[in-house]
Amino acid sequence: MYNIMNTIHNDESLILISIAVFEKSIKVLLLLFKVFSIFIVFHRNYLQYPDFFSSEDSVVAKSSLALVSYYFLRFFLVKNTQFQNDLYFIF
């Protein structure tokens, strides 16, 4: 009886772990889609208006690069919780 209950518990744990891994993979895919779409929009606008983006006063170019670097820092480089809280406070 104990062996059957232990097997059921292990199966439930595996199901919960697989659901959590699936949710994380969906979140990572959505993040990659967001970052990729930002790059596509930025590149397409750069091809249409190269003079506008080549000027140093271009607000759109600087804000797009800041947004991409924010997502990069937020999701890929942040390991320390205190550093993560500081980043959330800054942004």
Secondary structure as UniProt FT lines:
FT   HELIX           2..48
FT   HELIX           50..54
FT   TURN            56..57
FT   HELIX           59..72
FT   HELIX           73..77
FT   HELIX           81..90
//
